[in-house]
Amino acid sequence: MPATPIDAQLSFADVDASADVSLRETTFVVVDLETTGGRATASADGSRDAITEIGAVRVRGGEVLGEFATLVDPQRSIPPQIVQLTGITTAMVHDAPTIAAVLPMFLEFARGAVLVAHNAGFDIGFLKSAAEQCGIPWPRPPVLCTVRLARRVLTREEAPSVRLSTLAALVGSATTPTHRALDDARATVDVLHALIERVGNQGVHTYTDLRGYLPNISNAQRSKRALARNLPHRPGVYLFRGPAREVLYVGTATDLRRRVGQYFNGADPRGRMKEMVALATAVDHVECAHALEAGVRELRLLAAHAPPYNRRSRFPHRWWWVTLTDEAFPRLSVVREPRHDRAIGPFRSRADAIDTAALIARFTGVRTCTSRIGRAAEHGPSCPEREVSPVPRRAASPPSSTRLLRSWRPR
């Protein structure tokens, strides 16, 4: 468990929002796991391996801020070969907490930091799988792999192997890796600091620089970082445009400059995104007051442009709209395709559209009963009082929500 308190510090959102924040001011949580085997996801027979120990060290600027260490009950026996490798026996974890109890504490310990691991795909894969099994949302922290970084920084002559034990000896780590989680996490901290010191001599001073320095990022990808330079640190919608100004991709962000910058530093590993970035020649944006407005604008832009690199733009029939019915005393209706411009939407789900319609009806007095009322008729038995919001009766004048809907029409 955490052995030392964690002082007040910058969150990763604060760090990543500014290209001027140095690696020395970035908080890292270096984590290592021991497990019952190598299968983080379920095999054909439904079986999978489980975590037996978590060790982590929180560091910033070369200073250790806290440590986290605990055995974990995998709720199964530990294979003999794993016992031989780690020294962790089934008896040792019998009274340990389960991952359902440990994982929330670890995520809190790691909150706001860059997660670092040696061969990060293994450790992060097990943590994500555990979160899925426990019904805990994965926070999607930025991840740095010291194996990848070592392969980029060190020559083959310096380090023929990038095993943790080899690198720990190479950098003179104060801790020898032992296949126990906290020891290995401490050794990885020393490796991380040594590698960061090396890249600093090559002009890599921020986490964004470091992401761009890692392999699998093409020179073309790096060269387009200037496309994000003039974007604001504000919520909004961004549009990647191609050579003919066609819209290639539409997305939303709580911080436009930070999010768009991630497409050029390797933070998004999706192959189709790399292909899209290679084609992009410009990035337009629309500032929004909050995430809700950005989400609505994004859906409208998807409907208008059907960008080829957005999966959601392929399914416009899945969107929903709130409209007024065409009758003397109109009602709000939820439809797939509005027949006029007095519509609110689009909504991602029918339930969202229904909730919005109910809210509008509550505050505008639009009737909610389903029977049709003629132009010369009045609200009566066909519209019980419990189904109609109390508003003054007017023979045939349209309700105020008609004007409201006009003001919400798609642009």
Backbone torsions as a table, in degrees:
resi	resn	phi	psi	omega
1	MET	NA	165.2	-178.2
2	PRO	-55.8	129.1	-175.3
3	ALA	-99.6	-19.6	179.7
4	THR	-135.4	150.5	-179.3
5	PRO	-69.7	155.3	179.6
6	ILE	-105.8	122.9	-176.8
7	ASP	-80.3	170.8	179.1
8	ALA	-63.4	139.0	-176.1
9	GLN	-158.7	170.0	176.5
10	LEU	-67.1	137.9	169.7
11	SER	-79.4	167.7	179.5
12	PHE	-65.0	-32.4	178.7
13	ALA	-60.4	-39.2	178.0
14	ASP	-66.6	-43.1	-177.5
15	VAL	-65.3	-48.5	-173.4
16	ASP	-73.2	-17.5	-178.0
17	ALA	-72.1	-16.7	-177.3
18	SER	-128.8	128.5	178.6
19	ALA	-72.5	-10.7	-177.0
20	ASP	-87.5	-9.7	-179.9
21	VAL	-77.5	127.9	-172.3
22	SER	-83.6	165.1	174.5
23	LEU	-60.8	-29.8	179.2
24	ARG	-63.5	-27.6	-179.2
25	GLU	-96.5	-1.1	179.2
26	THR	-84.9	135.5	178.5
27	THR	-91.1	129.4	177.8
28	PHE	-116.8	141.9	168.0
29	VAL	-116.3	110.3	-178.8
30	VAL	-91.5	121.1	-172.4
31	VAL	-122.2	147.4	173.1
32	ASP	-140.3	143.0	-179.7
33	LEU	-120.7	149.8	162.7
34	GLU	-113.3	143.5	-173.8
35	THR	-137.9	173.4	177.6
36	THR	-81.9	-6.0	-178.9
37	GLY	173.7	-162.6	-173.8
38	GLY	-107.4	6.2	-176.4
39	ARG	-100.6	101.9	179.2
40	ALA	-77.9	-29.3	-179.4
41	THR	-108.3	162.0	-175.1
42	ALA	-68.3	139.4	175.3
43	SER	-85.3	-173.2	-177.1
44	ALA	-60.6	-32.9	-179.8
45	ASP	-89.2	6.6	177.0
46	GLY	87.6	-4.4	-178.5
47	SER	-84.0	151.4	176.1
48	ARG	-152.1	160.9	178.7
49	ASP	-86.1	167.4	-173.8
50	ALA	-135.3	161.3	-179.4
51	ILE	-78.0	135.7	177.0
52	THR	-112.6	-18.1	-179.9
53	GLU	-159.0	141.2	174.3
54	ILE	-124.1	131.3	172.7
55	GLY	-131.2	136.5	-177.9
56	ALA	-149.6	149.7	177.6
57	VAL	-130.0	128.8	178.5
58	ARG	-100.2	123.7	-174.7
59	VAL	-134.2	153.7	171.9
60	ARG	-154.7	131.2	178.1
61	GLY	60.8	30.9	-179.9
62	GLY	82.1	0.0	-177.6
63	GLU	-106.6	135.6	176.5
64	VAL	-80.4	120.8	-179.4
65	LEU	-94.1	-24.1	-178.4
66	GLY	179.7	162.0	177.5
67	GLU	-132.5	151.7	-179.2
68	PHE	-133.3	126.3	-179.8
69	ALA	-151.1	130.5	176.5
70	THR	-160.4	144.9	165.8
71	LEU	-75.9	156.4	-179.1
72	VAL	-131.5	132.6	176.6
73	ASP	-76.2	111.9	-179.4
74	PRO	-78.4	-3.9	179.6
75	GLN	60.0	37.2	174.3
76	ARG	-165.0	168.3	178.7
77	SER	-77.4	151.4	179.8
78	ILE	-93.9	126.4	-177.2
79	PRO	-58.4	148.6	-178.0
80	PRO	-56.6	-38.3	-178.5
81	GLN	-66.9	-31.1	177.7
82	ILE	-74.7	-38.3	175.9
83	VAL	-59.6	-41.7	-179.9
84	GLN	-65.8	-36.5	-178.2
85	LEU	-74.0	-46.2	-171.8
86	THR	-101.8	-23.9	-173.7
87	GLY	81.1	3.0	179.1
88	ILE	-90.2	120.8	-178.7
89	THR	-104.0	165.5	177.6
90	THR	-61.8	-36.3	178.7
91	ALA	-64.7	-35.1	-178.8
92	MET	-65.5	-32.4	-175.9
93	VAL	-99.4	3.0	-175.1
94	HIS	-58.2	-42.3	-178.3
95	ASP	-101.3	10.4	179.7
96	ALA	-76.7	158.7	176.5
97	PRO	-69.2	155.7	177.1
98	THR	-80.2	168.1	-179.3
99	ILE	-64.3	-28.6	178.5
100	ALA	-62.5	-31.4	177.9
101	ALA	-85.3	-33.3	-173.8
102	VAL	-81.1	-40.2	-171.1
103	LEU	-59.4	-45.0	178.1
104	PRO	-59.3	-36.6	178.8
105	MET	-67.9	-39.8	178.4
106	PHE	-65.8	-43.4	-179.6
107	LEU	-62.3	-35.5	175.8
108	GLU	-67.5	-40.7	177.9
109	PHE	-61.1	-36.6	-176.1
110	ALA	-91.2	-1.2	-172.9
111	ARG	-59.9	135.3	176.3
112	GLY	78.4	10.3	-175.7
113	ALA	-120.5	164.4	170.6
114	VAL	-83.3	125.0	177.2
115	LEU	-81.0	129.9	-179.8
116	VAL	-121.8	138.1	175.4
117	ALA	-151.7	152.5	175.4
118	HIS	-86.6	114.4	-167.4
119	ASN	65.4	64.2	-170.8
120	ALA	-60.7	-29.0	-179.7
121	GLY	-57.2	-36.5	179.6
122	PHE	-68.6	-55.7	-174.8
123	ASP	-66.4	-46.3	-178.5
124	ILE	-68.1	-33.5	176.5
125	GLY	-60.9	-42.8	178.2
126	PHE	-67.8	-39.7	179.8
127	LEU	-65.4	-42.9	178.7
128	LYS	-65.0	-40.9	178.6
129	SER	-63.8	-40.9	178.5
130	ALA	-64.5	-40.3	178.8
131	ALA	-62.4	-41.6	179.1
132	GLU	-62.9	-43.7	-179.7
133	GLN	-66.4	-31.7	-177.9
134	CYS	-88.8	-3.4	-178.7
135	GLY	71.3	28.6	-179.5
136	ILE	-103.7	125.5	179.1
137	PRO	-61.6	131.8	177.8
138	TRP	-78.5	124.9	-173.3
139	PRO	-74.8	-5.0	177.8
140	ARG	55.5	56.2	178.1
141	PRO	-72.6	157.8	171.8
142	PRO	-64.6	144.4	-174.6
143	VAL	-126.7	137.3	177.2
144	LEU	-124.8	130.3	-179.6
145	CYS	-105.0	120.2	-179.2
146	THR	-72.5	-20.5	173.7
147	VAL	-65.9	-49.4	179.5
148	ARG	-62.3	-41.3	-178.9
149	LEU	-65.8	-41.0	179.7
150	ALA	-64.0	-40.3	179.6
151	ARG	-65.0	-28.5	179.3
152	ARG	-80.8	-36.1	-172.0
153	VAL	-88.0	-42.1	-170.9
154	LEU	-97.0	143.7	176.2
155	THR	-80.4	163.4	178.0
156	ARG	-63.6	-31.2	178.8
157	GLU	-67.4	-39.6	179.5
158	GLU	-70.0	-43.1	-174.4
159	ALA	-138.6	85.2	176.3
160	PRO	-58.0	-28.7	178.0
161	SER	-125.0	146.9	176.3
162	VAL	-110.9	26.1	172.3
163	ARG	-62.2	149.1	-176.7
164	LEU	-59.3	-41.6	-179.3
165	SER	-62.1	-38.4	179.4
166	THR	-66.8	-46.9	-178.4
167	LEU	-68.1	-37.8	178.7
168	ALA	-60.7	-41.7	177.5
169	ALA	-67.8	-38.6	-178.3
170	LEU	-63.1	-41.3	-176.8
171	VAL	-90.7	-0.6	179.9
172	GLY	71.5	42.0	-179.3
173	SER	-60.2	141.8	177.8
174	ALA	-74.2	-13.9	-179.3
175	THR	-118.6	131.2	176.8
176	THR	-90.1	127.0	177.2
177	PRO	-59.1	137.3	-175.8
178	THR	-129.0	6.9	-171.5
179	HIS	63.9	26.7	166.2
180	ARG	-115.4	142.3	-164.8
181	ALA	-59.4	-49.5	-175.8
182	LEU	-69.7	-39.8	176.9
183	ASP	-59.4	-45.4	-178.2
184	ASP	-68.5	-35.9	176.8
185	ALA	-65.1	-40.9	178.5
186	ARG	-64.1	-41.0	177.8
187	ALA	-64.8	-38.2	179.7
188	THR	-66.1	-33.5	175.4
189	VAL	-58.2	-46.0	179.9
190	ASP	-64.1	-39.0	177.1
191	VAL	-64.2	-45.0	179.5
192	LEU	-58.0	-49.4	-177.9
193	HIS	-62.2	-38.7	179.1
194	ALA	-66.0	-40.4	179.8
195	LEU	-68.6	-40.4	178.2
196	ILE	-63.4	-37.4	177.4
197	GLU	-62.6	-37.4	179.8
198	ARG	-68.3	-44.4	-176.7
199	VAL	-71.7	-24.3	177.3
200	GLY	-60.7	-30.7	177.8
201	ASN	-73.5	-9.6	-179.6
202	GLN	-110.4	19.7	175.6
203	GLY	83.3	14.8	178.0
204	VAL	-98.3	108.2	-172.9
205	HIS	-121.9	-13.8	-180.0
206	THR	-124.1	166.2	178.1
207	TYR	-64.1	-36.0	177.0
208	THR	-61.9	-42.7	175.6
209	ASP	-59.8	-41.1	-177.0
210	LEU	-65.3	-42.1	177.3
211	ARG	-61.0	-40.4	179.4
212	GLY	-71.5	-18.1	-178.7
213	TYR	-83.9	-20.8	-176.3
214	LEU	-69.1	159.3	179.7
215	PRO	-68.2	172.8	179.2
216	ASN	71.2	16.9	174.0
217	ILE	-117.6	117.7	-175.1
218	SER	-73.5	158.1	176.1
219	ASN	-61.3	-34.2	178.5
220	ALA	-63.8	-38.9	178.8
221	GLN	-64.2	-46.1	180.0
222	ARG	-63.4	-39.2	-174.6
223	SER	-66.3	-17.8	-177.0
224	LYS	-94.7	9.5	178.8
225	ARG	-59.6	-24.4	179.8
226	ALA	-63.6	-21.6	-179.7
227	LEU	-64.4	-22.9	-179.8
228	ALA	-96.6	-5.7	-168.4
229	ARG	-63.3	-36.7	-175.1
230	ASN	-97.3	7.0	178.3
231	LEU	-76.7	148.7	-178.4
232	PRO	-82.6	158.7	171.8
233	HIS	-84.7	65.8	-175.3
234	ARG	-138.7	157.6	174.2
235	PRO	-67.3	154.7	176.6
236	GLY	166.4	-166.6	179.6
237	VAL	-117.7	139.4	177.5
238	TYR	-121.2	148.0	-178.8
239	LEU	-129.0	117.7	172.1
240	PHE	-82.0	130.7	-179.0
241	ARG	-117.3	146.6	-179.0
242	GLY	-91.2	-171.4	-176.0
243	PRO	-59.2	-30.9	179.7
244	ALA	-99.4	22.1	-179.4
245	ARG	67.0	12.2	176.4
246	GLU	-70.2	149.2	179.6
247	VAL	-82.0	118.4	-179.5
248	LEU	-91.2	-36.2	-173.5
249	TYR	-157.6	143.6	177.4
250	VAL	-127.1	135.8	178.2
251	GLY	-149.1	169.2	177.7
252	THR	-116.5	159.9	-179.6
253	ALA	-154.6	147.4	170.9
254	THR	-81.8	-22.1	174.7
255	ASP	-138.0	103.9	-171.3
256	LEU	-61.4	-45.7	-176.4
257	ARG	-65.7	-42.5	-178.7
258	ARG	-64.5	-45.9	-176.2
259	ARG	-66.5	-45.5	-179.0
260	VAL	-66.9	-35.6	177.9
261	GLY	-60.6	-27.4	-179.0
262	GLN	-67.2	-22.2	178.4
263	TYR	-70.9	-17.5	-175.5
264	PHE	-107.4	-0.2	-178.3
265	ASN	-119.9	10.7	175.5
266	GLY	86.7	4.5	-179.0
267	ALA	-68.2	-24.9	177.8
268	ASP	-105.3	108.0	-173.3
269	PRO	-83.1	-3.6	-173.8
270	ARG	-63.9	130.9	-177.6
271	GLY	-60.6	-39.7	-177.3
272	ARG	-69.3	-25.9	177.0
273	MET	-72.0	-36.8	175.9
274	LYS	-63.6	-39.8	178.1
275	GLU	-64.5	-42.2	179.8
276	MET	-63.3	-43.7	-179.9
277	VAL	-62.6	-37.3	178.9
278	ALA	-61.9	-31.1	-179.6
279	LEU	-85.4	-24.4	-171.5
280	ALA	-66.6	140.9	175.8
281	THR	-120.6	-11.8	-179.4
282	ALA	-159.8	158.0	174.9
283	VAL	-129.9	116.5	174.0
284	ASP	-95.2	162.3	179.5
285	HIS	-148.7	158.5	173.1
286	VAL	-128.9	116.5	177.4
287	GLU	-71.6	143.1	179.7
288	CYS	-129.4	157.8	-179.0
289	ALA	-73.1	-31.4	-177.1
290	HIS	-160.8	175.6	-175.6
291	ALA	-64.6	-33.0	-179.6
292	LEU	-62.7	-46.9	178.0
293	GLU	-61.7	-40.8	179.3
294	ALA	-61.2	-41.0	179.6
295	GLY	-63.4	-41.0	179.0
296	VAL	-66.3	-45.0	180.0
297	ARG	-63.3	-38.1	179.1
298	GLU	-59.6	-46.9	-178.8
299	LEU	-63.3	-37.5	178.6
300	ARG	-66.8	-40.2	178.8
301	LEU	-68.2	-36.0	175.3
302	LEU	-62.7	-41.9	179.6
303	ALA	-66.6	-35.5	-176.3
304	ALA	-77.7	-35.3	-171.5
305	HIS	-111.1	-21.6	-175.7
306	ALA	45.0	61.1	-176.0
307	PRO	-61.0	138.7	-174.4
308	PRO	-67.3	-21.6	-177.2
309	TYR	-99.8	5.5	173.1
310	ASN	-98.3	122.2	177.0
311	ARG	-64.8	-39.7	-175.3
312	ARG	-66.3	-26.2	-178.2
313	SER	-68.6	-12.7	179.1
314	ARG	-80.7	-8.2	-174.8
315	PHE	-128.2	57.2	-178.8
316	PRO	-63.5	-24.6	-179.0
317	HIS	-68.8	-7.9	-179.6
318	ARG	-88.1	-2.8	-178.1
319	TRP	-88.7	159.6	-178.2
320	TRP	-129.3	151.2	-178.9
321	TRP	-131.2	152.7	172.6
322	VAL	-107.1	124.0	-178.9
323	THR	-132.1	168.0	171.9
324	LEU	-93.8	136.3	177.1
325	THR	-70.6	153.7	-177.7
326	ASP	-90.8	82.1	178.4
327	GLU	-153.4	169.6	-175.1
328	ALA	-60.1	-43.1	176.4
329	PHE	-114.4	85.6	-171.0
330	PRO	-69.2	156.8	173.9
331	ARG	-121.2	163.7	174.2
332	LEU	-84.8	136.3	-177.7
333	SER	-131.9	144.7	177.7
334	VAL	-102.7	121.3	-173.3
335	VAL	-134.4	163.6	175.5
336	ARG	-76.9	-44.5	-177.1
337	GLU	-131.5	114.3	178.8
338	PRO	-69.0	145.2	-179.0
339	ARG	-96.0	-4.2	177.6
340	HIS	-147.4	177.7	-174.0
341	ASP	-89.3	2.1	176.6
342	ARG	-87.1	73.0	-174.0
343	ALA	-141.7	149.7	174.9
344	ILE	-111.5	134.4	178.9
345	GLY	147.0	-168.5	2.8
346	PRO	-82.0	160.9	176.5
347	PHE	-113.6	148.2	-178.4
348	ARG	-70.5	-29.5	-177.4
349	SER	-138.2	157.6	178.1
350	ARG	-65.2	-34.9	-179.8
351	ALA	-62.5	-40.7	178.4
352	ASP	-63.5	-40.7	179.9
353	ALA	-65.8	-41.5	179.3
354	ILE	-63.7	-43.3	179.2
355	ASP	-61.5	-40.7	179.2
356	THR	-66.1	-42.4	178.6
357	ALA	-61.8	-41.9	179.5
358	ALA	-63.3	-39.2	180.0
359	LEU	-66.8	-42.0	178.3
360	ILE	-63.8	-43.9	180.0
361	ALA	-61.5	-38.0	-178.5
362	ARG	-62.7	-39.4	-173.2
363	PHE	-99.7	-7.3	-179.7
364	THR	-112.5	-16.0	-179.6
365	GLY	85.9	8.8	175.5
366	VAL	-63.5	135.2	-176.6
367	ARG	-66.6	151.7	-177.4
368	THR	-116.3	-7.4	177.9
369	CYS	-71.4	158.1	-170.8
370	THR	-97.1	-11.7	-179.3
371	SER	-76.4	145.4	-179.1
372	ARG	-78.2	140.2	-179.7
373	ILE	-119.3	128.8	179.8
374	GLY	-69.4	165.1	-176.4
375	ARG	-62.6	-35.3	-177.0
376	ALA	-90.7	-2.8	-176.6
377	ALA	-83.3	169.0	175.2
378	GLU	-125.4	159.4	175.1
379	HIS	-60.8	125.1	-179.6
380	GLY	-150.1	-137.8	-178.4
381	PRO	-58.2	-27.7	-178.6
382	SER	-71.3	-18.2	177.9
383	CYS	-128.3	84.7	-179.7
384	PRO	-55.3	149.7	-175.0
385	GLU	-57.2	-36.1	-177.5
386	ARG	-67.5	-15.0	-178.5
387	GLU	-100.2	-4.2	-175.3
388	VAL	-124.6	130.8	176.8
389	SER	-67.1	141.6	-176.4
390	PRO	-71.1	106.9	176.2
391	VAL	-136.3	156.1	177.0
392	PRO	-61.8	140.9	179.3
393	ARG	-78.7	136.1	173.8
394	ARG	-133.2	136.9	-169.0
395	ALA	-53.8	-55.3	-175.6
396	ALA	-145.9	12.2	-179.3
397	SER	-76.5	140.0	-176.8
398	PRO	-70.0	147.8	179.7
399	PRO	-68.8	162.1	-175.7
400	SER	-64.2	-22.4	-178.4
401	SER	-65.8	-20.7	176.4
402	THR	-60.2	-44.7	177.6
403	ARG	-64.6	-37.3	179.5
404	LEU	-62.7	-43.9	-179.3
405	LEU	-66.4	-36.4	178.1
406	ARG	-61.3	-37.9	-178.8
407	SER	-70.3	-16.4	-179.7
408	TRP	-99.8	6.5	-173.1
409	ARG	-63.4	149.1	-179.4
410	PRO	-61.2	146.3	177.5
411	ARG	-99.5	NA	NA
